């Protein structure tokens, strides 16, 4: 039972590491912000107003897709990308756990110092 929990946490950490890595770029964060309204957009639409080529935007979108942050569907000759909100919720949940661990550690340190 304990081993299953450890394996699950390890898998969650690995998935979140991919998410955080994918979000660790200003261009990809801008793309996520654009897609945060829930609308699917084509590469052409996501390239508008950016100082990037379609190839560069595509590269960033594929990295986000490989991390599960966005998903794509084909519509004729174009791909349309949509934010995968469950991925963001997963990352947020992980950050909550880390925050709770730090709060507990700081509480223990405070108690120790006050003794």
PERAMO-V181738 format. One record per helix or strand of 3 or more residues. SS is the DSSP state (h for helix, s for strand). FROM is the first residue (numbers start at 0). LEN is the number of residues. Records with the same first field share a line. If there is no record, write none. Layout:
# PERAMO-V181738
SS: FROM-LEN / FROM-LEN
This chain:
# PERAMO-V181738
h: 1-22 / 25-10 / 42-5 / 53-13 / 84-30
s: 69-6 / 77-6
